[in-house]
Amino acid sequence: MSSRIVKQVIVMRKDLNMRKGKMIAQGAHASIAFLTRHATIEGNTLQTSVRNPEEVQEWMTKGFTKICLSVDSEEELDRVYQQALEDGLNATLITDSGLTEFGGVPTKTCCAIGPNLNTDIDKITKDLKLL
């Protein structure tokens, strides 16, 4: 029996050939975006509209486990993101403004799935490759 693990997965587009620093910045945006868009902490209590708040609370107090995976196209990123939403997981899509890369064109770069149970996330991401 596997142990209960709450994690977050960052799914990054490889086809964009982003500079490493840009990839890190985009992944950081994705990782924290679910909090900045859906949660606040008042005192020591998480106030949230995120899905599965008990999993978010566990993730925030036990180590912020993250895995970075990749996709090869915008279509694949959209598919993974939409499946996460349909499965009731926390998911945040990041669209870069295009000011420093992408010729001024807003571009979907990555998404974060979770924090949620690893078994729930793995149903969607099991075939993706490590970044």
N, CA, C and O atoms as CSV, one atom per row, in Angstrom:
chain,resi,resn,atom,element,x,y,z
A,1,MET,N,N,0.845,-1.187,0.000
A,1,MET,CA,C,0.000,0.000,0.000
A,1,MET,C,C,0.883,1.240,0.000
A,1,MET,O,O,1.773,1.364,0.842
A,2,SER,N,N,0.646,2.170,-0.945
A,2,SER,CA,C,1.461,3.380,-1.009
A,2,SER,C,C,0.989,4.374,0.039
A,2,SER,O,O,-0.184,4.404,0.412
A,3,SER,N,N,1.922,5.180,0.502
A,3,SER,CA,C,1.584,6.169,1.505
A,3,SER,C,C,0.876,7.348,0.853
A,3,SER,O,O,0.983,7.575,-0.352
A,4,ARG,N,N,0.164,8.076,1.667
A,4,ARG,CA,C,-0.569,9.255,1.198
A,4,ARG,C,C,0.443,10.364,0.940
A,4,ARG,O,O,1.174,10.768,1.844
A,5,ILE,N,N,0.482,10.851,-0.283
A,5,ILE,CA,C,1.376,11.938,-0.645
A,5,ILE,C,C,0.550,13.021,-1.324
A,5,ILE,O,O,-0.205,12.750,-2.257
A,6,VAL,N,N,0.702,14.240,-0.847
A,6,VAL,CA,C,0.086,15.385,-1.495
A,6,VAL,C,C,1.203,16.114,-2.230
A,6,VAL,O,O,2.247,16.420,-1.654
A,7,LYS,N,N,0.969,16.387,-3.507
A,7,LYS,CA,C,2.003,17.033,-4.305
A,7,LYS,C,C,1.379,18.011,-5.270
A,7,LYS,O,O,0.160,18.101,-5.416
A,8,GLN,N,N,2.265,18.742,-5.926
A,8,GLN,CA,C,1.881,19.630,-7.006
A,8,GLN,C,C,2.755,19.280,-8.202
A,8,GLN,O,O,3.946,19.009,-8.049
A,9,VAL,N,N,2.171,19.285,-9.377
A,9,VAL,CA,C,2.912,19.008,-10.601
A,9,VAL,C,C,2.888,20.267,-11.461
A,9,VAL,O,O,1.833,20.860,-11.687
A,10,ILE,N,N,4.055,20.660,-11.931
A,10,ILE,CA,C,4.174,21.762,-12.875
A,10,ILE,C,C,4.383,21.137,-14.250
A,10,ILE,O,O,5.315,20.357,-14.447
A,11,VAL,N,N,3.520,21.478,-15.194
A,11,VAL,CA,C,3.594,20.942,-16.553
A,11,VAL,C,C,4.028,22.085,-17.478
A,11,VAL,O,O,3.315,23.076,-17.636
A,12,MET,N,N,5.199,21.932,-18.078
A,12,MET,CA,C,5.831,22.998,-18.863
A,12,MET,C,C,5.870,22.618,-20.343
A,12,MET,O,O,6.132,21.466,-20.689
A,13,ARG,N,N,5.610,23.593,-21.210
A,13,ARG,CA,C,5.729,23.368,-22.662
A,13,ARG,C,C,7.195,23.384,-23.075
A,13,ARG,O,O,7.894,24.375,-22.858
A,14,LYS,N,N,7.660,22.291,-23.668
A,14,LYS,CA,C,9.032,22.220,-24.180
A,14,LYS,C,C,9.157,22.822,-25.575
A,14,LYS,O,O,10.236,23.268,-25.963
A,15,ASP,N,N,8.070,22.837,-26.324
A,15,ASP,CA,C,8.134,23.311,-27.711
A,15,ASP,C,C,8.445,24.799,-27.829
A,15,ASP,O,O,8.791,25.266,-28.914
A,16,LEU,N,N,8.328,25.549,-26.743
A,16,LEU,CA,C,8.594,26.989,-26.787
A,16,LEU,C,C,10.083,27.318,-26.692
A,16,LEU,O,O,10.495,28.438,-26.996
A,17,ASN,N,N,10.885,26.344,-26.272
A,17,ASN,CA,C,12.331,26.551,-26.120
A,17,ASN,C,C,12.648,27.791,-25.292
A,17,ASN,O,O,13.488,28.608,-25.669
A,18,MET,N,N,11.963,27.917,-24.161
A,18,MET,CA,C,12.200,29.051,-23.262
A,18,MET,C,C,13.588,28.963,-22.647
A,18,MET,O,O,14.130,27.876,-22.450
A,19,ARG,N,N,14.158,30.137,-22.346
A,19,ARG,CA,C,15.396,30.170,-21.578
A,19,ARG,C,C,15.125,29.538,-20.214
A,19,ARG,O,O,13.988,29.554,-19.744
A,20,LYS,N,N,16.145,28.988,-19.581
A,20,LYS,CA,C,15.964,28.326,-18.279
A,20,LYS,C,C,15.374,29.269,-17.247
A,20,LYS,O,O,14.480,28.890,-16.491
A,21,GLY,N,N,15.871,30.496,-17.214
A,21,GLY,CA,C,15.342,31.456,-16.256
A,21,GLY,C,C,13.868,31.743,-16.479
A,21,GLY,O,O,13.111,31.893,-15.520
A,22,LYS,N,N,13.458,31.821,-17.734
A,22,LYS,CA,C,12.058,32.057,-18.071
A,22,LYS,C,C,11.209,30.870,-17.626
A,22,LYS,O,O,10.118,31.050,-17.085
A,23,MET,N,N,11.711,29.658,-17.855
A,23,MET,CA,C,10.985,28.460,-17.422
A,23,MET,C,C,10.807,28.454,-15.909
A,23,MET,O,O,9.726,28.143,-15.408
A,24,ILE,N,N,11.863,28.796,-15.183
A,24,ILE,CA,C,11.776,28.816,-13.723
A,24,ILE,C,C,10.746,29.845,-13.274
A,24,ILE,O,O,9.923,29.561,-12.403
A,25,ALA,N,N,10.785,31.030,-13.861
A,25,ALA,CA,C,9.821,32.073,-13.498
A,25,ALA,C,C,8.389,31.630,-13.791
A,25,ALA,O,O,7.497,31.842,-12.970
A,26,GLN,N,N,8.164,31.022,-14.945
A,26,GLN,CA,C,6.819,30.572,-15.302
A,26,GLN,C,C,6.344,29.467,-14.354
A,26,GLN,O,O,5.189,29.465,-13.930
A,27,GLY,N,N,7.232,28.538,-14.027
A,27,GLY,CA,C,6.884,27.475,-13.083
A,27,GLY,C,C,6.561,28.022,-11.706
A,27,GLY,O,O,5.647,27.538,-11.037
A,28,ALA,N,N,7.319,29.044,-11.277
A,28,ALA,CA,C,7.043,29.675,-9.985
A,28,ALA,C,C,5.681,30.362,-10.006
A,28,ALA,O,O,4.926,30.275,-9.038
A,29,HIS,N,N,5.367,31.041,-11.099
A,29,HIS,CA,C,4.036,31.659,-11.231
A,29,HIS,C,C,2.952,30.584,-11.084
A,29,HIS,O,O,1.980,30.768,-10.352
A,30,ALA,N,N,3.128,29.479,-11.777
A,30,ALA,CA,C,2.125,28.413,-11.742
A,30,ALA,C,C,1.982,27.830,-10.347
A,30,ALA,O,O,0.870,27.586,-9.879
A,31,SER,N,N,3.108,27.609,-9.684
A,31,SER,CA,C,3.078,26.975,-8.373
A,31,SER,C,C,2.316,27.793,-7.348
A,31,SER,O,O,1.551,27.244,-6.554
A,32,ILE,N,N,2.518,29.084,-7.361
A,32,ILE,CA,C,1.894,29.916,-6.336
A,32,ILE,C,C,0.555,30.513,-6.772
A,32,ILE,O,O,-0.194,31.021,-5.938
A,33,ALA,N,N,0.254,30.457,-8.041
A,33,ALA,CA,C,-0.955,31.114,-8.549
A,33,ALA,C,C,-2.232,30.593,-7.902
A,33,ALA,O,O,-3.165,31.364,-7.680
A,34,PHE,N,N,-2.293,29.304,-7.595
A,34,PHE,CA,C,-3.519,28.801,-6.980
A,34,PHE,C,C,-3.767,29.490,-5.645
A,34,PHE,O,O,-4.919,29.705,-5.268
A,35,LEU,N,N,-2.701,29.840,-4.921
A,35,LEU,CA,C,-2.868,30.535,-3.649
A,35,LEU,C,C,-3.255,31.985,-3.855
A,35,LEU,O,O,-4.177,32.480,-3.206
A,36,THR,N,N,-2.565,32.671,-4.748
A,36,THR,CA,C,-2.836,34.089,-4.929
A,36,THR,C,C,-4.204,34.320,-5.548
A,36,THR,O,O,-4.786,35.391,-5.377
A,37,ARG,N,N,-4.714,33.355,-6.248
A,37,ARG,CA,C,-6.028,33.510,-6.878
A,37,ARG,C,C,-7.174,32.994,-6.019
A,37,ARG,O,O,-8.314,33.429,-6.182
A,38,HIS,N,N,-6.879,32.049,-5.083
A,38,HIS,CA,C,-7.979,31.368,-4.403
A,38,HIS,C,C,-7.856,31.228,-2.896
A,38,HIS,O,O,-8.755,30.666,-2.269
A,39,ALA,N,N,-6.777,31.717,-2.286
A,39,ALA,CA,C,-6.618,31.453,-0.860
A,39,ALA,C,C,-5.918,32.593,-0.140
A,39,ALA,O,O,-5.126,33.335,-0.721
A,40,THR,N,N,-6.235,32.708,1.137
A,40,THR,CA,C,-5.526,33.610,2.034
A,40,THR,C,C,-5.316,32.875,3.349
A,40,THR,O,O,-5.995,31.890,3.637
A,41,ILE,N,N,-4.374,33.359,4.138
A,41,ILE,CA,C,-4.165,32.786,5.464
A,41,ILE,C,C,-4.500,33.864,6.483
A,41,ILE,O,O,-3.919,34.949,6.470
A,42,GLU,N,N,-5.437,33.554,7.359
A,42,GLU,CA,C,-5.822,34.467,8.429
A,42,GLU,C,C,-5.451,33.798,9.741
A,42,GLU,O,O,-5.988,32.749,10.097
A,43,GLY,N,N,-4.500,34.438,10.470
A,43,GLY,CA,C,-3.961,33.782,11.652
A,43,GLY,C,C,-3.187,32.569,11.190
A,43,GLY,O,O,-2.284,32.695,10.362
A,44,ASN,N,N,-3.513,31.419,11.694
A,44,ASN,CA,C,-2.895,30.157,11.258
A,44,ASN,C,C,-3.874,29.306,10.471
A,44,ASN,O,O,-3.659,28.104,10.307
A,45,THR,N,N,-4.950,29.917,9.980
A,45,THR,CA,C,-6.000,29.159,9.313
A,45,THR,C,C,-6.068,29.520,7.836
A,45,THR,O,O,-6.092,30.698,7.477
A,46,LEU,N,N,-6.100,28.515,6.990
A,46,LEU,CA,C,-6.231,28.700,5.555
A,46,LEU,C,C,-7.684,29.025,5.222
A,46,LEU,O,O,-8.583,28.241,5.526
A,47,GLN,N,N,-7.912,30.173,4.602
A,47,GLN,CA,C,-9.223,30.575,4.109
A,47,GLN,C,C,-9.158,30.424,2.599
A,47,GLN,O,O,-8.350,31.083,1.944
A,48,THR,N,N,-10.004,29.558,2.038
A,48,THR,CA,C,-9.782,29.229,0.638
A,48,THR,C,C,-11.052,28.900,-0.121
A,48,THR,O,O,-12.054,28.446,0.432
A,49,SER,N,N,-10.956,29.155,-1.422
A,49,SER,CA,C,-11.974,28.672,-2.348
A,49,SER,C,C,-11.361,27.598,-3.256
A,49,SER,O,O,-11.958,27.217,-4.263
A,50,VAL,N,N,-10.151,27.106,-2.887
A,50,VAL,CA,C,-9.516,26.058,-3.679
A,50,VAL,C,C,-10.266,24.750,-3.499
A,50,VAL,O,O,-11.006,24.560,-2.534
A,51,ARG,N,N,-10.058,23.870,-4.436
A,51,ARG,CA,C,-10.660,22.547,-4.349
A,51,ARG,C,C,-9.827,21.716,-3.379
A,51,ARG,O,O,-8.606,21.867,-3.339
A,52,ASN,N,N,-10.451,20.855,-2.610
A,52,ASN,CA,C,-9.764,19.956,-1.679
A,52,ASN,C,C,-8.859,20.713,-0.701
A,52,ASN,O,O,-7.653,20.469,-0.669
A,53,PRO,N,N,-9.424,21.628,0.099
A,53,PRO,CA,C,-8.592,22.446,0.981
A,53,PRO,C,C,-7.789,21.653,2.001
A,53,PRO,O,O,-6.726,22.107,2.425
A,54,GLU,N,N,-8.267,20.484,2.407
A,54,GLU,CA,C,-7.502,19.675,3.369
A,54,GLU,C,C,-6.195,19.186,2.752
A,54,GLU,O,O,-5.196,19.055,3.458
A,55,GLU,N,N,-6.185,18.917,1.457
A,55,GLU,CA,C,-4.950,18.518,0.782
A,55,GLU,C,C,-4.006,19.708,0.647
A,55,GLU,O,O,-2.793,19.555,0.790
A,56,VAL,N,N,-4.551,20.888,0.373
A,56,VAL,CA,C,-3.735,22.098,0.291
A,56,VAL,C,C,-3.092,22.374,1.645
A,56,VAL,O,O,-1.901,22.680,1.718
A,57,GLN,N,N,-3.870,22.268,2.709
A,57,GLN,CA,C,-3.351,22.500,4.067
A,57,GLN,C,C,-2.210,21.525,4.365
A,57,GLN,O,O,-1.177,21.926,4.902
A,58,GLU,N,N,-2.390,20.254,4.022
A,58,GLU,CA,C,-1.338,19.255,4.260
A,58,GLU,C,C,-0.078,19.592,3.462
A,58,GLU,O,O,1.031,19.511,3.991
A,59,TRP,N,N,-0.241,19.964,2.209
A,59,TRP,CA,C,0.898,20.317,1.355
A,59,TRP,C,C,1.659,21.505,1.919
A,59,TRP,O,O,2.890,21.528,1.919
A,60,MET,N,N,0.907,22.494,2.401
A,60,MET,CA,C,1.536,23.707,2.922
A,60,MET,C,C,2.273,23.472,4.233
A,60,MET,O,O,3.193,24.220,4.564
A,61,THR,N,N,1.894,22.468,4.967
A,61,THR,CA,C,2.532,22.235,6.264
A,61,THR,C,C,3.534,21.087,6.256
A,61,THR,O,O,4.244,20.890,7.242
A,62,LYS,N,N,3.607,20.324,5.166
A,62,LYS,CA,C,4.480,19.144,5.158
A,62,LYS,C,C,5.500,19.132,4.031
A,62,LYS,O,O,6.032,18.068,3.714
A,63,GLY,N,N,5.796,20.275,3.409
A,63,GLY,CA,C,6.950,20.256,2.545
A,63,GLY,C,C,6.838,20.660,1.098
A,63,GLY,O,O,7.848,20.578,0.400
A,64,PHE,N,N,5.715,21.083,0.588
A,64,PHE,CA,C,5.610,21.616,-0.772
A,64,PHE,C,C,6.178,20.693,-1.849
A,64,PHE,O,O,6.912,21.165,-2.718
A,65,THR,N,N,5.873,19.422,-1.825
A,65,THR,CA,C,6.379,18.487,-2.832
A,65,THR,C,C,5.931,18.923,-4.226
A,65,THR,O,O,4.749,19.164,-4.467
A,66,LYS,N,N,6.909,19.020,-5.145
A,66,LYS,CA,C,6.633,19.410,-6.534
A,66,LYS,C,C,7.364,18.479,-7.483
A,66,LYS,O,O,8.459,18.004,-7.181
A,67,ILE,N,N,6.761,18.223,-8.619
A,67,ILE,CA,C,7.353,17.458,-9.709
A,67,ILE,C,C,7.199,18.304,-10.968
A,67,ILE,O,O,6.149,18.910,-11.183
A,68,CYS,N,N,8.237,18.351,-11.802
A,68,CYS,CA,C,8.171,19.122,-13.055
A,68,CYS,C,C,8.137,18.156,-14.238
A,68,CYS,O,O,9.031,17.328,-14.416
A,69,LEU,N,N,7.091,18.285,-15.033
A,69,LEU,CA,C,6.892,17.433,-16.195
A,69,LEU,C,C,6.768,18.307,-17.442
A,69,LEU,O,O,6.664,19.529,-17.344
A,70,SER,N,N,6.780,17.671,-18.610
A,70,SER,CA,C,6.731,18.457,-19.837
A,70,SER,C,C,5.712,17.914,-20.828
A,70,SER,O,O,5.340,16.741,-20.814
A,71,VAL,N,N,5.278,18.838,-21.694
A,71,VAL,CA,C,4.440,18.506,-22.845
A,71,VAL,C,C,5.090,19.151,-24.063
A,71,VAL,O,O,5.960,20.012,-23.928
A,72,ASP,N,N,4.665,18.733,-25.248
A,72,ASP,CA,C,5.292,19.188,-26.487
A,72,ASP,C,C,4.460,20.177,-27.295
A,72,ASP,O,O,4.850,20.551,-28.401
A,73,SER,N,N,3.303,20.611,-26.750
A,73,SER,CA,C,2.462,21.526,-27.530
A,73,SER,C,C,1.457,22.239,-26.635
A,73,SER,O,O,1.183,21.809,-25.514
A,74,GLU,N,N,0.918,23.331,-27.149
A,74,GLU,CA,C,-0.141,24.048,-26.447
A,74,GLU,C,C,-1.379,23.166,-26.304
A,74,GLU,O,O,-2.053,23.194,-25.274
A,75,GLU,N,N,-1.670,22.389,-27.338
A,75,GLU,CA,C,-2.839,21.508,-27.292
A,75,GLU,C,C,-2.717,20.478,-26.173
A,75,GLU,O,O,-3.692,20.196,-25.476
A,76,GLU,N,N,-1.535,19.923,-26.004
A,76,GLU,CA,C,-1.326,18.937,-24.942
A,76,GLU,C,C,-1.427,19.601,-23.568
A,76,GLU,O,O,-1.983,19.017,-22.638
A,77,LEU,N,N,-0.899,20.807,-23.436
A,77,LEU,CA,C,-1.025,21.554,-22.175
A,77,LEU,C,C,-2.493,21.806,-21.858
A,77,LEU,O,O,-2.932,21.589,-20.729
A,78,ASP,N,N,-3.246,22.259,-22.843
A,78,ASP,CA,C,-4.680,22.508,-22.651
A,78,ASP,C,C,-5.410,21.231,-22.231
A,78,ASP,O,O,-6.265,21.263,-21.346
A,79,ARG,N,N,-5.072,20.114,-22.865
A,79,ARG,CA,C,-5.731,18.846,-22.553
A,79,ARG,C,C,-5.480,18.442,-21.105
A,79,ARG,O,O,-6.414,18.060,-20.400
A,80,VAL,N,N,-4.236,18.523,-20.656
A,80,VAL,CA,C,-3.873,18.148,-19.283
A,80,VAL,C,C,-4.575,19.065,-18.285
A,80,VAL,O,O,-5.127,18.603,-17.286
A,81,TYR,N,N,-4.548,20.359,-18.563
A,81,TYR,CA,C,-5.177,21.339,-17.681
A,81,TYR,C,C,-6.689,21.100,-17.580
A,81,TYR,O,O,-7.237,21.076,-16.478
A,82,GLN,N,N,-7.354,20.925,-18.704
A,82,GLN,CA,C,-8.802,20.702,-18.708
A,82,GLN,C,C,-9.178,19.405,-17.989
A,82,GLN,O,O,-10.181,19.353,-17.276
A,83,GLN,N,N,-8.366,18.356,-18.180
A,83,GLN,CA,C,-8.644,17.090,-17.496
A,83,GLN,C,C,-8.534,17.259,-15.993
A,83,GLN,O,O,-9.337,16.698,-15.247
A,84,ALA,N,N,-7.551,18.022,-15.537
A,84,ALA,CA,C,-7.403,18.271,-14.100
A,84,ALA,C,C,-8.640,18.974,-13.546
A,84,ALA,O,O,-9.147,18.603,-12.487
A,85,LEU,N,N,-9.123,19.984,-14.258
A,85,LEU,CA,C,-10.336,20.676,-13.817
A,85,LEU,C,C,-11.535,19.732,-13.788
A,85,LEU,O,O,-12.307,19.727,-12.829
A,86,GLU,N,N,-11.682,18.940,-14.839
A,86,GLU,CA,C,-12.808,18.004,-14.910
A,86,GLU,C,C,-12.760,16.980,-13.784
A,86,GLU,O,O,-13.800,16.524,-13.309
A,87,ASP,N,N,-11.541,16.616,-13.352
A,87,ASP,CA,C,-11.385,15.642,-12.274
A,87,ASP,C,C,-11.488,16.277,-10.888
A,87,ASP,O,O,-11.325,15.591,-9.879
A,88,GLY,N,N,-11.756,17.579,-10.832
A,88,GLY,CA,C,-11.945,18.247,-9.552
A,88,GLY,C,C,-10.662,18.604,-8.820
A,88,GLY,O,O,-10.662,18.775,-7.601
A,89,LEU,N,N,-9.565,18.716,-9.567
A,89,LEU,CA,C,-8.286,19.042,-8.947
A,89,LEU,C,C,-8.026,20.544,-9.005
A,89,LEU,O,O,-8.629,21.259,-9.805
A,90,ASN,N,N,-7.123,21.009,-8.148
A,90,ASN,CA,C,-6.645,22.386,-8.248
A,90,ASN,C,C,-5.800,22.472,-9.505
A,90,ASN,O,O,-4.909,21.648,-9.712
A,91,ALA,N,N,-6.066,23.441,-10.330
A,91,ALA,CA,C,-5.286,23.600,-11.561
A,91,ALA,C,C,-5.269,25.067,-11.964
A,91,ALA,O,O,-6.283,25.762,-11.901
A,92,THR,N,N,-4.092,25.518,-12.378
A,92,THR,CA,C,-3.908,26.905,-12.772
A,92,THR,C,C,-3.096,26.953,-14.053
A,92,THR,O,O,-2.005,26.388,-14.125
A,93,LEU,N,N,-3.624,27.623,-15.060
A,93,LEU,CA,C,-2.951,27.784,-16.344
A,93,LEU,C,C,-2.266,29.144,-16.370
A,93,LEU,O,O,-2.856,30.151,-15.978
A,94,ILE,N,N,-1.023,29.172,-16.833
A,94,ILE,CA,C,-0.271,30.419,-16.910
A,94,ILE,C,C,-0.126,30.836,-18.378
A,94,ILE,O,O,0.330,30.062,-19.220
A,95,THR,N,N,-0.523,32.072,-18.655
A,95,THR,CA,C,-0.329,32.674,-19.968
A,95,THR,C,C,0.619,33.852,-19.792
A,95,THR,O,O,0.284,34.835,-19.131
A,96,ASP,N,N,1.790,33.748,-20.382
A,96,ASP,CA,C,2.787,34.813,-20.307
A,96,ASP,C,C,2.346,35.982,-21.172
A,96,ASP,O,O,1.740,35.785,-22.225
A,97,SER,N,N,2.646,37.192,-20.735
A,97,SER,CA,C,2.231,38.386,-21.471
A,97,SER,C,C,3.000,38.582,-22.773
A,97,SER,O,O,2.561,39.330,-23.647
A,98,GLY,N,N,4.149,37.911,-22.907
A,98,GLY,CA,C,4.920,38.008,-24.136
A,98,GLY,C,C,5.840,39.219,-24.198
A,98,GLY,O,O,6.373,39.526,-25.265
A,99,LEU,N,N,6.038,39.908,-23.090
A,99,LEU,CA,C,6.844,41.125,-23.115
A,99,LEU,C,C,8.334,40.861,-23.275
A,99,LEU,O,O,9.031,41.653,-23.909
A,100,THR,N,N,8.847,39.742,-22.704
A,100,THR,CA,C,10.286,39.461,-22.796
A,100,THR,C,C,10.614,38.354,-23.789
A,100,THR,O,O,11.737,38.286,-24.288
A,101,GLU,N,N,9.664,37.501,-24.076
A,101,GLU,CA,C,9.825,36.446,-25.083
A,101,GLU,C,C,8.516,36.357,-25.857
A,101,GLU,O,O,7.529,36.989,-25.479
A,102,PHE,N,N,8.497,35.606,-26.900
A,102,PHE,CA,C,7.297,35.308,-27.688
A,102,PHE,C,C,6.821,36.488,-28.533
A,102,PHE,O,O,5.660,36.524,-28.940
A,103,GLY,N,N,7.699,37.449,-28.800
A,103,GLY,CA,C,7.388,38.528,-29.733
A,103,GLY,C,C,6.177,39.355,-29.391
A,103,GLY,O,O,5.485,39.830,-30.292
A,104,GLY,N,N,5.897,39.541,-28.112
A,104,GLY,CA,C,4.758,40.357,-27.706
A,104,GLY,C,C,3.423,39.643,-27.749
A,104,GLY,O,O,2.384,40.249,-27.486
A,105,VAL,N,N,3.439,38.353,-28.078
A,105,VAL,CA,C,2.200,37.573,-28.186
A,105,VAL,C,C,1.946,36.830,-26.876
A,105,VAL,O,O,2.798,36.051,-26.450
A,106,PRO,N,N,0.798,37.045,-26.220
A,106,PRO,CA,C,0.476,36.256,-25.031
A,106,PRO,C,C,0.522,34.762,-25.366
A,106,PRO,O,O,-0.044,34.320,-26.366
A,107,THR,N,N,1.213,33.987,-24.506
A,107,THR,CA,C,1.490,32.579,-24.815
A,107,THR,C,C,1.286,31.706,-23.588
A,107,THR,O,O,1.821,31.994,-22.518
A,108,LYS,N,N,0.511,30.638,-23.742
A,108,LYS,CA,C,0.341,29.666,-22.658
A,108,LYS,C,C,1.663,28.928,-22.483
A,108,LYS,O,O,2.161,28.312,-23.426
A,109,THR,N,N,2.234,28.986,-21.281
A,109,THR,CA,C,3.552,28.396,-21.047
A,109,THR,C,C,3.527,27.142,-20.198
A,109,THR,O,O,4.295,26.213,-20.450
A,110,CYS,N,N,2.654,27.094,-19.191
A,110,CYS,CA,C,2.664,25.967,-18.263
A,110,CYS,C,C,1.381,25.957,-17.446
A,110,CYS,O,O,0.555,26.865,-17.534
A,111,CYS,N,N,1.242,24.914,-16.656
A,111,CYS,CA,C,0.154,24.869,-15.688
A,111,CYS,C,C,0.639,24.141,-14.447
A,111,CYS,O,O,1.589,23.360,-14.485
A,112,ALA,N,N,-0.037,24.418,-13.360
A,112,ALA,CA,C,0.191,23.679,-12.122
A,112,ALA,C,C,-1.050,22.849,-11.861
A,112,ALA,O,O,-2.175,23.321,-12.026
A,113,ILE,N,N,-0.838,21.618,-11.453
A,113,ILE,CA,C,-1.926,20.751,-11.025
A,113,ILE,C,C,-1.637,20.405,-9.576
A,113,ILE,O,O,-0.554,19.925,-9.243
A,114,GLY,N,N,-2.604,20.649,-8.731
A,114,GLY,CA,C,-2.424,20.406,-7.320
A,114,GLY,C,C,-2.096,21.694,-6.595
A,114,GLY,O,O,-2.013,22.767,-7.193
A,115,PRO,N,N,-1.915,21.564,-5.316
A,115,PRO,CA,C,-1.711,20.353,-4.542
A,115,PRO,C,C,-2.982,19.515,-4.405
A,115,PRO,O,O,-4.070,20.002,-4.100
A,116,ASN,N,N,-2.768,18.233,-4.651
A,116,ASN,CA,C,-3.788,17.204,-4.499
A,116,ASN,C,C,-3.079,15.884,-4.233
A,116,ASN,O,O,-1.850,15.817,-4.262
A,117,LEU,N,N,-3.843,14.849,-3.977
A,117,LEU,CA,C,-3.255,13.526,-3.759
A,117,LEU,C,C,-2.500,13.067,-5.004
A,117,LEU,O,O,-2.966,13.247,-6.129
A,118,ASN,N,N,-1.335,12.476,-4.787
A,118,ASN,CA,C,-0.522,12.002,-5.910
A,118,ASN,C,C,-1.287,11.032,-6.794
A,118,ASN,O,O,-1.129,11.062,-8.014
A,119,THR,N,N,-2.106,10.178,-6.214
A,119,THR,CA,C,-2.841,9.198,-7.012
A,119,THR,C,C,-3.832,9.869,-7.955
A,119,THR,O,O,-4.051,9.392,-9.068
A,120,ASP,N,N,-4.430,10.970,-7.515
A,120,ASP,CA,C,-5.382,11.698,-8.365
A,120,ASP,C,C,-4.657,12.425,-9.499
A,120,ASP,O,O,-5.127,12.430,-10.637
A,121,ILE,N,N,-3.512,13.039,-9.187
A,121,ILE,CA,C,-2.741,13.747,-10.210
A,121,ILE,C,C,-2.141,12.760,-11.206
A,121,ILE,O,O,-2.147,13.013,-12.411
A,122,ASP,N,N,-1.624,11.638,-10.711
A,122,ASP,CA,C,-0.964,10.660,-11.574
A,122,ASP,C,C,-1.900,10.078,-12.636
A,122,ASP,O,O,-1.438,9.656,-13.696
A,123,LYS,N,N,-3.195,10.051,-12.367
A,123,LYS,CA,C,-4.153,9.571,-13.371
A,123,LYS,C,C,-4.066,10.411,-14.646
A,123,LYS,O,O,-4.298,9.910,-15.746
A,124,ILE,N,N,-3.733,11.685,-14.488
A,124,ILE,CA,C,-3.676,12.611,-15.613
A,124,ILE,C,C,-2.269,12.703,-16.199
A,124,ILE,O,O,-2.109,12.823,-17.414
A,125,THR,N,N,-1.257,12.648,-15.349
A,125,THR,CA,C,0.113,12.975,-15.766
A,125,THR,C,C,1.037,11.770,-15.912
A,125,THR,O,O,2.218,11.938,-16.220
A,126,LYS,N,N,0.534,10.584,-15.703
A,126,LYS,CA,C,1.413,9.388,-15.644
A,126,LYS,C,C,2.224,9.172,-16.926
A,126,LYS,O,O,3.297,8.572,-16.868
A,127,ASP,N,N,1.751,9.635,-18.056
A,127,ASP,CA,C,2.464,9.418,-19.323
A,127,ASP,C,C,3.375,10.578,-19.720
A,127,ASP,O,O,4.047,10.517,-20.750
A,128,LEU,N,N,3.398,11.631,-18.909
A,128,LEU,CA,C,4.258,12.766,-19.236
A,128,LEU,C,C,5.696,12.506,-18.767
A,128,LEU,O,O,5.931,11.748,-17.826
A,129,LYS,N,N,6.640,13.148,-19.441
A,129,LYS,CA,C,8.053,12.968,-19.118
A,129,LYS,C,C,8.534,14.018,-18.150
A,129,LYS,O,O,8.030,15.141,-18.131
A,130,LEU,N,N,9.535,13.640,-17.326
A,130,LEU,CA,C,10.160,14.612,-16.443
A,130,LEU,C,C,10.809,15.705,-17.265
A,130,LEU,O,O,11.319,15.447,-18.355
A,131,LEU,N,N,10.792,16.913,-16.754
A,131,LEU,CA,C,11.387,18.038,-17.453
A,131,LEU,C,C,12.891,18.019,-17.253
A,131,LEU,O,O,13.593,18.892,-17.765
